[in-house]
């Protein structure tokens, strides 16, 4: 797998793919073309954590005007929201790469037959 600058989001061990010369059946059994559920789970956990932190911030700022609170939230959690969006984009890009790799494997398999 190529370098992923958002790898720190993944808390568990990453899935190791089989060598390119292995048969496609073994790669499917190994899960080389599966959606990265561990990355998605970590993404959703971080998203819930952000929502929890925003709610706690709103509770601590009770009595202030709604517009001021929204501006402060936007400024305070901007980096976290941008990081979440980039991680989500990276997940979908990896999914496109995985589907393209599966398509290439299938075309190579049936081209040989």
C-alpha positions in Angstrom: 0.0 0.0 0.0 1.3 3.5 -0.8 2.2 6.0 1.8 -0.9 7.4 3.5 -0.3 10.7 5.3 -3.4 10.0 7.4 -2.2 6.6 8.6 -2.1 7.9 12.2 -5.9 7.6 12.2 -5.7 3.8 12.1 -5.2 2.4 15.6 -4.9 -1.2 14.8 -2.6 -3.2 12.5 -3.1 -2.6 8.8 -4.0 -5.4 6.4 -1.1 -6.8 4.4 -1.9 -7.5 0.8 -0.6 -10.6 -1.0 2.1 -10.4 -3.7 0.9 -9.5 -7.2 1.8 -13.0 -8.6 -0.6 -14.7 -6.2 -3.9 -16.0 -7.7 -6.9 -13.7 -7.5 -8.9 -16.2 -5.5 -6.3 -16.1 -2.7 -6.3 -12.3 -2.8 -10.1 -12.2 -2.5 -9.9 -14.6 0.5 -7.2 -12.5 2.0 -9.4 -9.4 1.8 -7.1 -7.4 -0.5 -10.1 -5.8 -2.2 -12.3 -5.2 0.8 -13.4 -1.8 2.1 -11.0 -0.7 5.0 -13.4 -1.0 7.8 -10.8 -0.2 10.4 -10.1 3.2 8.8 -13.8 3.9 8.5 -14.4 2.9 12.2 -11.6 5.2 13.3 -13.0 8.0 11.1 -16.4 7.6 12.6 -15.0 7.5 16.1 -13.1 10.8 15.5 -16.2 12.3 14.0 -18.3 11.4 17.0 -15.6 12.8 19.3 -15.7 16.1 17.4 -19.4 16.3 17.7 -19.2 15.6 21.5 -16.5 18.3 21.9 -18.6 20.8 20.0 -21.7 20.0 22.2 -19.6 20.4 25.3 -18.3 23.7 24.0 -21.8 24.9 23.3 -22.8 24.0 26.9 -19.9 25.9 28.3 -20.8 29.0 26.4 -24.5 29.1 27.4 -25.8 32.7 27.6 -23.7 34.0 24.7 -25.3 34.8 21.4 -25.8 32.0 18.9 -23.8 33.7 16.2 -20.8 34.3 18.4 -20.9 30.6 19.5 -21.0 29.5 15.9 -18.1 31.7 14.9 -16.0 30.5 17.9 -16.8 26.8 17.1 -15.8 27.3 13.4 -12.5 28.9 14.5 -11.7 26.5 17.3 -12.5 23.2 15.5 -11.5 24.2 11.9 -8.4 22.0 11.8 -10.2 19.0 13.1 -13.0 19.4 10.6 -10.6 19.8 7.7 -8.6 16.7 8.8 -11.9 14.7 8.9 -12.8 15.8 5.4 -9.3 14.9 4.1 -9.4 11.5 5.7 -12.8 10.8 4.2 -11.5 11.9 0.8 -8.5 9.6 1.2 -10.8 6.7 2.1 -12.8 7.1 -1.1 -9.7 7.6 -3.2 -8.3 4.3 -1.7 -11.6 2.7 -2.5 -11.3 3.8 -6.2 -7.8 2.4 -6.3 -8.9 -0.9 -4.8 -11.7 -1.3 -7.3 -9.4 -0.4 -10.2 -6.9 -3.0 -8.9 -9.7 -5.6 -8.8 -10.8 -4.7 -12.3 -7.2 -5.0 -13.6 -6.8 -8.4 -11.9 -10.0 -9.7 -13.4 -9.1 -8.4 -16.9 -5.7 -10.0 -16.6 -7.2 -13.3 -15.5 -9.7 -13.5 -18.3 -7.2 -12.2 -20.9 -5.1 -15.3 -20.2 -8.0 -17.7 -20.5 
